[in-house]
Structure formats: C-alpha cells, structure tokens
Amino acid sequence: MKPLFQLTRSSMVWLLISILLVTIPFVSVLPGWLYLLAFLTVGWRLMVHSGRWNFPHWSVRFGLLLAVVVGLLIELRSGSVMAVTVGLLVSAFLLKLTEMYHRRDALVVLYVAFLLTACSFLFHQSIPMALYALLCLIVVTACLNTVYRSQQNSDIWRPLKHAFTLYMQALPIMLVLFLIFPRIGPLWQVDMNTGQSFTGLSDSMSPGDVSQLTRSAEVAFRARFEGPSPSENQRYWRGLTYDRFDGRRWTRSDQKMTTLPDPEISISGQAYRYQIVMEATGQPWRYGLDIPTDYPANIRRIPDLTIVGNTPLMQRAQYQLVSQSGLVREQLTGDRHAQYLQLPPQSNEQARQLALKWKAESAGTKNYTDRLMAFFASDFRYTLKPPKLLTADPVDQFLFQTRRGFCGHFSSAAVFMLRAAGIPARVVGGYLGGELNPLDDTFTIRQYEAHAWLEYWDIQDLSWHRLDPTSVVAPMRLEQSAEQLFRSEPSFLADALMMRNGFLSGSVLKQLRLRYEAMNYGWHRWVLNFHQQQSGVLQQLLGDISVVKILLLILVPGSLVLLLVAASLLLRQGPRKDPLLKALERLDKRLEPAGLERLRGETVTQFAMRLSNSFPPLAHEFRELARCYELICYAESIDPDLEQRFNTLIRLCCKVTLKPVNRNRDNIGVDGIR
C-alpha cells in the first residue's frame, strides 16, 4: 500500500482543479510568461503522477525559481507592487507542484489558494466574482478534505458535498458578522495599484484622443437622481479641464494651481441632487454634472470648477453631489485671465488672422461666438475617423483643409480661435448623455459617451458660458445616444463586439442586461459601500443599539447553527459503515426473501460461491464480485476503477428474481433472472 503521507489520486485531481480555479481571475493581471510556467509545472506534475517522469532535479527547480525572480523584478519596474505580489504568490503556487509529494506539501499549496481567492477581490468586485470566489472556497476545502482521506475511500464527489455543507452551515454566522462588525482601516498601507489598465479620460488630450474611447463599452460611472433629472442634451458630465496648449496637445495646468483658494462664484440654474458610483480611473478627479456645489468632505472643488479626491481613485467609489447648471459668474484675476489666453507663439497663423478679423467685425463676445458657431455649421463633418493632422499647424489644417473631426477637434479649434481673439476659454473633457435603466432609474454612462466641449468667459457679464460646437455640426448627438448616432461608424464599439452587433440590444437580451446591471448597481451600493449605511441598518433591525442586543444578535444565530449541527451528529446511528459492506447489505436484503442472505462468519468468497451454485446464469458475476472485494481490501496497489466495478456487479446481482419459499434451505425455488 502507499504510505499514509503520500497523496492519493483523488487528492491530486482536486488539487489541480483548485489551482486552475483560483488562478483564472488573475488572467488579465499576470504577465504572459507565467502561463508558460503554469503549462510546464502542471504538465510535469501530471507526468510524474502517471509514472512516466520523475520529479525534476533540484537544479531544474532552482533554475525555474531564479527565472521567476528575475522575471518578477523586471515586471516590478513597469508594473504595480500589487500585481507583482500576486504574481509571486501564483509563481510559488506553481513551483510547489514540481516537488509536491507529501501531504504537508499539499497543505502549503491549499493555504496559498485560500489567500489567492481573497486577493481576487482586489481586481474584481461584482456578483459573479463573489459567487465564483465561493465556488473556489468550496473546491479548495473539498481538496483539503481529500488530503486526509484514506486511499480506499475513492468517492471523488463526497468531499465536495462535505465542503458545501460546511459553508452552508457557516452562512448564517457570516451574515450576522457582516451586519454588526464595523469596517476598520488596515493596520498598514500598501500600494493598491493593481496594475490594471484604466479606460477613460487622461490628463492630456489631443484632438483625436476622445474618439478612441468610442471603441469601448466599459462603464465609466453610474448616476441616480433624487428627483427630476436633466434632459439628454443637458447631461454634461464634467470631468476635467485643459488650459495649456503646445500646438498639438492640451494639458492641465501645474498642480500648484489646485492649491489656490476657491474663487467667489455664483451659479444660476436648477439644482440636481444625485448619487454617483464611479469606476476606478487611477486619477484623482471625480465626475459630476455641470458645476458641483455640494460634495463630500473627502472631495474638493478646485478653481477650474472640477472636483478632485484626496487620492487617485484605485477602486470603485460612491459619493453624493448637488450640482447646478447655468451661467457661472466669476471675477477672473490677472494670472487666471492670462492662463486662459495662453497660446504657443507663431503657430496656426491663418487661424489667428481669421480670429482677429472676426473680433474686429464683432460687436461683442456673444456676436463673435455666434459667428464661430455659424462657421462650424457651414461645411464641417462630424466623424469618428477624421484624417490625421500631420502639419506643424494642425488647427489651420483642420479649419481650412480637412474640416472633418470629432468633438475634440471642434472644441480644440474653437478654444484656439477664442483665445486668439482675446477671449479666455478652456477645453472641458467629460461625458454626454447616459443610458437610463427603467428598472432602478439609474443612468449608466459608458466610455463611448466621452465628449469634449468648451467654456469661454465673457467680460461683459463676468460669467463662464458653455459652448459645444457639436450642437451645430451634429445636433443629433445632443438629442440621441452615442449608440444610435454612431452605429454606422466602423470603429464604433470595435472593442465591444457584442454591443456593436446588437447582441445585447435585442428586446429580450437587453431586458436581461438591464436587469443584471440594476442588480449589480444595488450590489455596489449595499455591499461594497455597506459601511456607510451600517449604523442605519442596525438601528432598523435593533432599534436602540446596545451591547446586550449586539451580543444577542451574535449568540442567537450562532447557537441555532450549533444546535442544528449537534442534532445532526446525535441522529446518526452508529459509526459510518464501509461503502463495500453497505453494498453487500443491499444484496443481502435482496436475497433475504429466499433465505440466501450472507451467513454469520461466512466470507465474501464463500458467499459468492454459494450464490453461484444457486444462480448459474450469474455465476461469473458472483465470482467476479468476490475477486473485486478481495483486491480492494487486501491488494497492495489499488485500481481506482475497482470500486466502481464492484458497485456495478452489486446492482447486476440484485436484479435476480426470487420466489419466496420456506426458510428451509433445502426447498429454495428460483425463477431465474429478471
């Protein structure tokens, strides 16, 4: 027989399944060369288990370890600490397979598997991920159970059943602890940059950057209004502003500008109260409708009227805002006035001359902007695939040659023309529109709804005015969703083919998608951000919160679970029987009416020989039954298929047709086989 410390075949099967399941969530995070390591180590371990290969020499294992260390150090230079840390765990996970022989080796792998399951929530937080993590925990626990099972107990599915039962018993206590235990901060801080690439607006913009976002259907954020919501053409979601132009790219001012005190402003227009659940961007800014006037303490509004958090947003966040739309009255200081007039010297001369000509012919700022919008409405085309601006004067090339572009092209050229005429202006990046989910009245704003517009400052009323050239070039963009407007564009949703081909837009599938998104939004609000509502939930559940009520809330469900477990143990009659003996008992019960059951002290071989004489058509099956029993119980090497063969023979032998007779064994009648 195999030594007790050696892993059984069922243990190895469950171990490989556990490794596969816990590493799947990190496929998009781990470097590609780790897949080669996984293929090598798992394949080698399977060959060792089948007896075809030996374990690798220590020098081979040391070489693999050295290669992994060097690879992770290289990844550390370009990736995040968290992604490399997970890569280290997965590497150790895989390398352990090349030397795993004893039970204690399997325990190390399984403990790391539990840790990796918890780490998966650093990269994915959703309902499917929670269910998948539960599946991983059940499978790893089942594998832990098989490590300490006897080799003769080869039922491969029983550990899974036991593990599932354990987690179902722990579920009530888990829910109670989730409700009452407060969320506390970590005892230390780590780099939570998971290394995932973020899709969205960046802190610099060239005219064609925004159109690239229309390839993606990823969610940027979700918003839910408490009361009336603005119309489609008024849902301008402000992200950040660009005020410095180098001739090709727009960038934000130096960070020192954000330390200036908030300017004294007044806003006229309707106020909206709403809640936003924003996806991770890796950037400090937050999205809000128009001009946020009321915001949480961990968010501040900077002088360009955008809102930023204290730290970059590395995970999904929820916050409440109040915004107003309309004119923003502000007295610009000399420095800020010059900031919004900055242009590179001696570039785009043709556009400059046209701006100065219009300025001289205009009665005021409003008259100038009307002429600018009429110019865009004359002979320009709105497209996702504009020609590349290759000359040293890209604004001149766009305004007087190509005349085809996306919102970034129009807003960039318009701000240049305003500044060239001495009118302070800035580019604003954000999103326009949003898909309403009627199931929960939530607006989902996706990357393909990214938009750029501009704001200019009028010296006559000392106010900022929003100006969107898209409204005259492609007015349907403000009235329709981006999905409706750009469906005919080849590059639209090129990275989301299911949305592009309408697979998720059909009547039935769309309803399913909206229902899932509504459920997922509720998950984000009530689970991931539960600590914000925890005290309110406890007050609704307990009334006045006290120590006694909290203790009762813990002890009562825990006591009920323990009582149920104790009752199930007490109701068990005697020790668990061997599965082989239970199978023989089924045969005994079948033969009992004819008085042919197994006698006290009769061996299985003697029992089978007696039955062979009584049932000649099944003589071979009875003898084979005895042989399988002896091999399973006494052979040094066990064929795992023998137990299945034994159970098959038991079922076959139980199909005999008996004629109940007198218990006198000399008068037994047998009709034959059914």
C-alpha positions in Angstrom: 0.0 0.0 0.0 1.0 3.7 -0.5 2.5 5.4 2.6 -0.1 7.3 4.6 1.7 10.6 3.9 1.5 10.2 0.1 -1.2 12.0 -1.9 -3.9 9.9 -3.3 -5.2 10.1 -6.9 -8.4 11.9 -5.9 -6.4 14.4 -3.9 -4.2 15.2 -6.9 -7.3 15.7 -9.1 -8.9 18.1 -6.7 -5.6 19.9 -6.2 -5.2 20.6 -9.9 -8.8 21.7 -10.2 -8.2 24.1 -7.2 -5.1 25.5 -8.9 -6.9 26.2 -12.1 -9.9 27.8 -10.4 -8.1 30.2 -8.1 -5.7 31.4 -10.9 -8.4 32.2 -13.5 -9.4 35.6 -12.0 -5.8 36.8 -12.5 -5.5 36.0 -16.2 -5.7 39.7 -17.1 -3.2 40.7 -14.5 -0.4 38.2 -14.6 2.5 38.5 -17.1 2.3 36.2 -20.1 5.3 34.2 -19.3 3.6 32.9 -16.2 1.2 31.0 -18.4 4.2 29.1 -19.8 5.3 28.3 -16.3 1.8 27.0 -15.4 1.8 24.8 -18.5 5.2 23.4 -17.7 4.7 22.7 -14.0 1.2 21.3 -14.3 2.2 19.1 -17.2 5.3 17.9 -15.4 3.3 17.0 -12.3 0.7 15.1 -14.4 3.5 13.1 -16.0 5.0 12.3 -12.6 1.6 11.3 -11.2 1.1 8.9 -14.2 4.6 7.3 -13.5 6.1 8.4 -16.8 8.5 11.0 -15.5 10.4 11.6 -12.3 10.4 14.7 -10.2 12.7 17.4 -11.6 16.2 17.6 -10.3 16.9 20.2 -7.7 19.0 22.2 -10.2 16.0 22.4 -12.6 13.8 23.6 -9.7 16.4 26.2 -8.7 16.7 27.4 -12.3 12.9 27.9 -12.5 12.9 29.8 -9.2 15.8 32.0 -10.4 14.0 32.7 -13.7 10.8 33.6 -11.8 12.6 36.0 -9.5 14.3 37.8 -12.4 11.0 38.0 -14.3 9.2 39.5 -11.4 11.9 42.0 -10.8 11.6 43.1 -14.4 7.8 43.3 -14.0 8.2 45.4 -10.9 10.0 48.2 -12.9 7.0 48.6 -15.2 4.0 47.2 -13.2 2.4 47.7 -9.8 3.5 46.3 -6.5 0.2 44.5 -6.0 0.3 42.8 -9.4 3.8 41.6 -8.8 2.9 40.4 -5.3 0.1 38.3 -6.8 2.5 37.1 -9.4 4.8 36.0 -6.7 2.1 34.0 -5.0 1.0 32.3 -8.2 4.6 31.5 -9.1 5.2 29.9 -5.7 1.9 28.1 -6.2 3.0 26.6 -9.4 6.6 25.8 -8.5 5.5 23.9 -5.5 3.9 21.4 -7.9 7.4 20.3 -9.0 8.3 18.9 -5.6 4.9 18.2 -4.0 4.8 14.6 -2.7 3.7 14.6 0.9 0.5 15.8 2.5 2.2 18.7 4.1 3.3 20.0 0.7 -0.3 20.0 -0.4 -1.3 21.9 2.6 1.1 24.7 1.7 -0.5 24.9 -1.8 -4.0 24.9 -0.4 -3.3 27.7 2.1 -1.9 29.8 -0.7 -5.1 29.0 -2.7 -7.2 30.5 0.1 -5.1 33.6 0.1 -5.3 34.0 -3.7 -9.1 33.6 -3.5 -9.2 36.6 -1.2 -6.8 38.6 -3.4 -9.1 38.2 -6.4 -11.4 40.8 -4.9 -8.6 43.4 -5.4 -9.1 43.2 -9.1 -12.8 42.3 -9.5 -15.8 43.2 -7.3 -19.1 42.0 -8.7 -21.8 39.5 -8.1 -20.3 36.9 -10.5 -17.0 37.3 -8.8 -18.5 36.8 -5.3 -20.2 33.6 -6.5 -17.0 32.4 -8.2 -15.0 33.1 -5.1 -17.5 31.0 -3.1 -17.1 28.2 -5.6 -13.3 28.4 -5.2 -13.5 28.2 -1.4 -15.8 25.1 -1.6 -13.4 23.4 -4.1 -10.3 24.2 -2.1 -12.0 23.0 1.1 -13.0 19.8 -0.7 -9.4 19.3 -1.7 -8.3 19.9 1.9 -10.7 17.1 2.9 -9.3 14.6 0.3 -5.7 15.2 1.6 -6.6 13.4 4.8 -8.9 10.7 3.5 -8.0 7.0 3.3 -6.9 5.6 0.0 -9.7 3.1 0.0 -12.3 5.9 0.1 -12.2 6.8 -3.5 -15.5 8.6 -3.9 -14.4 11.7 -5.6 -17.6 13.7 -5.2 -18.2 13.2 -1.4 -15.6 15.8 -0.3 -17.4 18.4 -2.4 -20.6 17.6 -0.7 -19.0 17.9 2.7 -17.4 21.2 1.8 -20.7 22.6 0.6 -22.4 21.5 3.8 -19.7 23.3 5.9 -20.2 26.6 4.1 -24.0 26.4 4.2 -23.7 25.9 8.0 -21.4 28.9 8.3 -23.6 31.2 6.1 -25.9 32.4 8.9 -23.0 33.4 11.2 -21.2 35.1 8.3 -24.3 37.2 7.5 -24.6 38.2 11.2 -20.9 39.2 11.4 -21.2 41.1 8.2 -24.1 43.2 9.6 -22.7 44.1 13.0 -18.9 44.2 12.7 -17.7 47.7 11.8 -15.3 48.2 8.8 -11.9 49.3 10.1 -9.0 50.6 8.1 -5.9 48.4 7.6 -3.1 48.4 10.2 -0.7 49.3 7.4 -0.9 50.8 4.0 0.2 49.1 0.7 0.3 50.1 -2.9 -3.3 49.3 -4.1 -2.4 50.0 -7.7 -3.4 46.6 -9.1 -1.7 47.2 -12.4 -4.9 47.1 -14.4 -5.1 49.5 -17.3 -7.8 52.1 -17.0 -10.0 53.2 -19.8 -11.1 56.8 -19.7 -10.1 60.4 -19.9 -6.4 61.3 -19.2 -4.8 64.4 -18.0 -3.8 65.4 -21.6 -5.8 65.4 -24.8 -5.0 65.7 -28.5 -8.0 66.2 -30.8 -8.3 62.5 -31.8 -8.0 61.0 -28.3 -11.7 61.3 -27.3 -12.8 59.4 -30.4 -10.7 56.4 -29.3 -12.9 56.0 -26.3 -15.9 55.2 -28.6 -14.3 51.8 -29.2 -15.1 50.8 -25.6 -18.4 50.0 -23.9 -16.9 49.9 -20.4 -18.8 51.6 -17.6 -17.3 55.0 -16.6 -19.8 55.6 -13.8 -23.5 55.3 -12.8 -25.7 58.1 -11.5 -29.1 58.1 -9.8 -31.1 61.3 -9.2 -33.2 62.1 -6.2 -36.0 63.9 -8.0 -36.1 65.2 -11.6 -33.2 64.5 -13.9 -31.9 66.8 -16.7 -32.8 66.1 -20.3 -30.5 64.2 -22.7 -29.0 67.4 -24.2 -28.3 68.8 -20.7 -26.5 65.9 -19.2 -23.0 67.2 -19.5 -20.9 65.2 -17.0 -17.8 67.3 -16.2 -14.5 65.5 -15.7 -11.5 67.9 -16.1 -10.4 70.9 -18.0 -7.5 71.5 -20.3 -6.0 75.0 -20.3 -2.5 74.7 -21.8 -1.9 74.2 -25.5 1.5 73.4 -27.0 0.3 73.4 -30.6 -0.8 69.7 -30.6 -1.9 68.6 -27.2 -4.0 70.2 -24.4 -2.9 69.6 -20.9 -3.8 70.7 -17.4 -2.0 73.5 -15.5 0.6 72.7 -12.9 -0.7 71.1 -9.7 0.2 74.2 -7.8 -2.9 75.8 -9.4 -5.0 73.5 -7.4 -3.8 75.0 -4.1 -5.4 78.3 -4.9 -8.5 79.2 -2.8 -11.8 78.6 -4.5 -12.9 81.8 -6.4 -16.1 83.5 -5.4 -18.7 82.3 -7.9 -22.4 82.4 -8.2 -24.4 80.0 -10.3 -27.9 80.5 -11.8 -29.9 77.4 -12.8 -31.7 74.4 -11.5 -30.1 72.3 -8.8 -29.9 68.5 -9.0 -29.2 66.1 -6.2 -27.8 62.7 -7.2 -25.5 59.8 -6.3 -22.6 58.5 -8.3 -20.9 55.1 -8.3 -17.7 55.7 -10.2 -15.4 53.0 -11.5 -11.7 53.1 -10.9 -9.7 55.5 -13.1 -6.3 55.7 -11.4 -6.7 59.5 -11.5 -7.7 62.0 -8.7 -10.6 63.7 -10.5 -14.3 62.8 -10.0 -17.2 63.2 -12.4 -20.1 65.4 -11.7 -23.0 67.1 -13.5 -22.1 70.7 -14.7 -20.9 72.6 -11.6 -21.0 70.7 -8.3 -22.0 73.0 -5.4 -22.3 70.4 -2.6 -19.9 67.5 -2.2 -18.4 65.2 0.5 -15.6 66.2 2.8 -13.1 63.9 1.0 -13.7 65.7 -2.3 -12.8 69.3 -3.1 -13.6 71.7 -5.9 -10.6 73.4 -7.5 -10.6 76.8 -9.3 -11.4 75.4 -12.7 -14.7 74.1 -11.1 -13.9 70.4 -11.4 -13.8 68.2 -8.3 -10.9 66.0 -7.2 -10.4 63.5 -4.5 -7.6 63.4 -1.9 -6.1 60.4 -3.6 -6.3 58.7 -7.1 -9.3 56.5 -7.5 -7.9 52.9 -7.5 -11.2 51.2 -6.7 -14.9 51.8 -7.2 -16.3 54.7 -5.1 -19.7 56.1 -4.2 -20.4 59.8 -3.4 -23.3 62.2 -3.2 -23.4 65.5 -5.1 -25.6 68.5 -5.7 -25.0 70.4 -9.0 -26.4 73.4 -10.7 -26.5 74.2 -14.4 -26.4 77.6 -16.0 -24.1 80.6 -16.0 -21.2 80.7 -13.6 -20.3 84.3 -12.5 -16.7 84.7 -11.5 -14.2 87.6 -11.4 -11.0 86.4 -13.1 -7.7 87.5 -11.5 -4.9 88.7 -13.7 -3.0 85.4 -13.5 -6.0 83.3 -14.3 -7.0 85.6 -17.1 -3.6 85.2 -18.7 -3.8 81.4 -18.1 -6.9 81.1 -20.2 -5.4 83.1 -23.0 -2.2 81.1 -23.4 -1.2 80.0 -26.9 2.0 78.8 -28.4 3.8 81.7 -30.3 3.9 81.8 -34.1 1.7 78.9 -35.0 -1.5 78.4 -36.9 -1.2 81.9 -38.4 -4.1 81.5 -40.7 -6.5 80.8 -37.8 -5.1 83.7 -35.8 -5.6 86.2 -38.7 -9.2 84.9 -39.1 -9.9 85.3 -35.4 -8.6 88.9 -35.3 -10.6 89.8 -38.4 -13.8 88.4 -36.8 -13.0 90.1 -33.5 -12.7 93.5 -35.2 -16.0 92.9 -37.0 -18.0 91.7 -34.0 -20.0 93.9 -31.6 -19.1 91.7 -28.6 -18.2 88.3 -27.3 -21.7 86.9 -27.9 -21.6 88.1 -31.5 -18.2 86.6 -32.0 -19.2 83.2 -30.7 -22.3 83.2 -32.9 -20.1 83.8 -35.9 -17.7 81.0 -34.8 -20.6 78.5 -34.4 -22.0 79.6 -37.8 -18.6 78.9 -39.4 -18.6 75.3 -37.9 -22.2 74.8 -39.2 -21.3 75.7 -42.7 -19.1 72.9 -44.2 -17.8 70.6 -41.4 -18.5 66.9 -40.9 -18.7 65.0 -37.6 -16.9 61.6 -37.8 -15.1 59.1 -35.6 -12.3 58.6 -38.2 -11.0 62.0 -39.1 -7.8 62.5 -41.2 -4.6 62.8 -39.1 -3.3 66.3 -38.6 0.3 66.0 -39.7 1.4 69.5 -40.3 3.0 71.9 -37.9 -0.2 73.9 -37.8 -2.9 71.3 -37.0 -5.6 74.0 -36.3 -5.1 75.6 -39.7 -5.1 72.1 -41.4 -8.4 71.2 -39.6 -10.2 74.5 -40.2 -9.2 75.2 -43.8 -8.4 71.7 -45.3 -9.8 68.6 -43.8 -12.9 70.0 -42.0 -13.7 66.6 -40.6 -13.3 65.7 -37.0 -14.8 64.5 -33.7 -15.8 66.6 -30.7 -12.2 67.0 -29.6 -11.2 68.6 -32.9 -14.0 71.1 -32.8 -13.6 72.1 -29.1 -9.8 72.4 -29.5 -10.1 74.6 -32.6 -12.8 76.7 -31.1 -10.8 77.4 -27.9 -7.8 78.4 -30.1 -10.0 80.8 -32.1 -11.4 82.3 -28.9 -8.1 82.8 -27.3 -6.6 84.3 -30.5 -9.4 86.9 -30.3 -8.5 87.7 -26.7 -11.4 85.8 -25.1 -10.5 83.5 -22.2 -11.5 79.9 -22.9 -10.8 76.3 -21.8 -11.5 72.8 -23.1 -13.7 70.6 -20.9 -13.5 66.8 -21.0 -16.2 64.6 -19.7 -19.3 62.6 -21.0 -22.6 63.5 -22.5 -25.8 61.6 -22.1 -26.2 58.2 -20.4 -28.5 55.2 -20.8 -31.5 55.1 -18.4 -32.3 51.8 -16.8 -36.0 51.9 -16.1 -35.8 49.2 -13.5 -33.9 51.3 -11.0 -34.0 54.8 -12.6 -30.2 54.8 -12.9 -28.2 56.3 -15.7 -25.2 54.3 -16.9 -22.5 56.4 -18.6 -20.1 54.3 -20.7 -16.8 55.2 -22.3 -18.3 55.6 -25.8 -20.2 58.6 -24.5 -17.0 60.5 -23.9 -17.3 64.1 -25.1 -15.4 67.4 -25.2 -16.8 70.9 -25.2 -15.6 74.3 -24.1 -16.2 77.2 -21.8 -15.5 80.8 -22.5 -15.5 83.8 -20.2 -17.5 86.9 -21.2 -16.1 90.2 -19.9 -19.5 91.8 -20.3 -21.3 89.7 -17.7 -18.2 88.3 -16.0 -19.6 84.7 -16.5 -18.5 81.4 -17.9 -20.6 80.2 -20.8 -20.7 76.6 -22.1 -20.3 76.3 -25.9 -20.5 73.0 -27.7 -19.6 73.1 -31.4 -21.1 69.6 -31.8 -24.5 71.1 -31.3 -24.3 72.8 -34.8 -22.1 70.3 -36.6 -24.0 67.2 -35.5 -27.1 68.4 -33.5 -28.4 64.8 -33.3 -25.5 64.0 -30.9 -27.3 66.1 -28.2 -30.7 64.5 -28.9 -29.7 60.9 -29.4 -27.5 58.5 -27.6 -24.0 57.9 -29.0 -25.0 54.3 -29.7 -27.8 55.5 -32.0 -25.7 58.1 -33.7 -22.5 56.2 -34.4 -23.9 52.7 -35.2 -22.9 53.1 -38.8 -19.3 54.1 -38.0 -16.9 51.1 -38.5 -14.7 52.0 -35.5 -17.6 52.5 -33.0 -17.6 49.8 -30.3 -14.8 48.0 -32.1 -13.6 46.6 -28.7 -17.1 45.5 -27.7 -18.4 43.4 -30.5 -21.4 42.0 -28.6 -22.7 45.6 -28.1 -21.6 46.6 -31.6 -23.5 43.8 -33.3 -26.6 44.4 -31.3 -26.4 41.1 -29.5 -27.1 42.8 -26.1 -29.5 45.4 -27.6 -32.3 43.0 -28.7 -35.6 43.2 -26.8 -35.1 40.1 -24.7 -31.3 40.2 -24.2 -31.5 44.0 -23.4 -34.0 43.4 -20.7 -31.8 40.7 -19.2 -28.8 43.0 -19.4 -30.7 45.9 -17.8 -31.9 43.6 -15.0 -28.4 42.4 -14.3 -27.0 46.0 -14.3 -29.7 47.0 -11.9 -28.8 44.1 -9.6 -25.1 44.9 -9.9 -25.7 48.5 -9.1 -27.5 47.5 -6.0 -24.6 45.2 -5.1 -22.1 48.1 -5.4 -24.2 50.3 -3.2 -25.2 47.9 -0.4 -22.3 45.6 -0.2 -19.1 47.3 -1.3 -20.2 50.6 0.4 -22.1 48.9 3.2 -20.1 50.6 5.9 -21.7 53.9 5.1 -25.2 52.6 5.8 -24.3 50.0 8.5 -25.4 52.1 11.5 -28.8 52.8 9.9 -29.4 49.1 9.1 -28.6 48.1 12.7 -31.0 50.8 14.0 -33.8 49.5 11.8 -33.0 46.0 12.9 -32.5 46.5 16.7 -33.9 49.9 17.4 -31.7 51.5 20.1 -28.3 49.8 19.8 -26.8 48.4 23.0 -24.1 45.9 23.9 -26.7 43.4 25.1 -28.6 43.5 21.8 -25.3 43.1 19.8 -24.3 40.1 21.9 -27.7 38.5 21.4 -27.5 39.1 17.7 -24.3 37.2 17.6 -25.1 34.4 20.1 -28.7 33.5 18.9 -27.9 32.6 15.3 -24.6 31.0 16.3 -26.4 28.9 18.9 -29.0 27.8 16.4 -26.4 26.7 14.0 -24.5 24.8 16.7 -27.8 23.1 17.8 -28.5 22.0 14.3 -25.0 20.6 13.8 -25.2 18.8 17.2 -28.7 17.4 16.3 -27.4 16.0 13.0 -24.5 14.3 14.8 -26.7 12.8 17.5 -29.2 11.5 15.0 -26.5 9.4 13.2 -26.9 5.8 14.2 -23.6 4.2 15.0 -20.3 4.7 13.1 -20.2 5.3 9.4 -20.2 1.9 7.6 -17.7 1.0 5.0 -19.1 1.5 1.5 -18.3 -2.0 0.5 -20.2 -3.5 3.4 -23.1 -1.2 2.7 -23.2 -2.5 -0.9 -23.2 -6.1 0.4 -26.0 -5.4 2.7 -28.1 -4.3 -0.2 -27.5 -7.7 -1.8 -28.4 -9.4 1.5 -31.7 -7.6 1.6 -32.5 -8.6 -2.0 -31.7 -12.3 -1.2 -33.4 -12.4 2.2 -36.9 -13.4 1.0 -35.4 -16.6 -0.5 -33.2 -17.3 2.6 -30.0 -16.8 0.7 -28.5 -13.9 2.7 -25.0 -14.0 3.9 -24.4 -16.2 6.9 -22.7 -15.1 10.1 -18.9 -15.9 9.8 -19.2 -16.6 6.0 -16.5 -14.9 3.9 -17.4 -13.0 0.8 -15.7 -15.6 -1.3 -17.8 -18.4 0.3 -20.9 -16.3 0.0 -20.2 -15.8 -3.7 -19.5 -19.5 -4.4 -22.8 -20.4 -2.7 -24.7 -17.9 -4.8 -23.0 -19.2 -8.0 -24.4 -22.6 -7.3 -27.9 -21.1 -6.7 -27.9 -18.8 -9.7 -25.8 -20.5 -12.5 -26.5 -17.7 -15.1 -24.8 -15.2 -12.7 -22.0 -17.5 -11.6 -19.4 -15.4 -13.3 -20.7 -12.2 -11.8 -20.7 -13.5 -8.3 -17.1 -14.8 -8.6 -16.0 -11.5 -10.1 -17.7 -9.7 -7.2 -15.7 -11.7 -4.7 -12.5 -11.1 -6.6 -13.0 -7.3 -6.7 -13.8 -7.3 -3.0 -10.5 -9.1 -2.1 -8.5 -6.8 -4.4 -10.0 -3.6 -2.9 -9.5 -4.8 0.7 -6.2 -6.7 0.6 -4.2 -5.8 -2.6 -1.1 -3.6 -2.2 -1.9 -1.5 -5.3 -5.5 -0.4 -5.7 -7.1 0.2 -9.1 -9.4 3.2 -8.6 -11.9 1.6 -11.0 -12.4 -1.5 -8.9 -14.8 0.1 -6.5 -16.9 1.3 -9.4 -16.8 -2.2 -10.9 -17.8 -3.7 -7.6 -20.9 -1.4 -7.3 -21.8 -2.3 -10.9 -21.7 -6.0 -10.1 -23.8 -5.5 -6.9 -26.5 -3.7 -9.0 -26.4 -6.5 -11.6 -26.7 -9.3 -8.9 -29.6 -7.5 -7.2 -31.6 -8.0 -10.3 -32.3 -11.7 -9.7 -35.9 -12.7 -9.5 -36.7 -14.8 -6.4 -39.6 -16.9 -5.4 -40.2 -16.5 -1.6 -40.1 -20.0 -0.1 -39.9 -21.7 3.3 -36.8 -20.8 5.3 -35.7 -24.4 4.9 -32.7 -24.0 2.5 -33.4 -27.5 1.0 -36.6 -26.1 -0.6 -35.3 -23.0 -2.3 -37.1 -22.1 -5.6 -35.6 -19.7 -8.2 -37.5 -18.4 -11.2 -34.4 -17.1 -12.8 -33.1 -13.7 -13.7 -35.2 -10.6 -14.4 
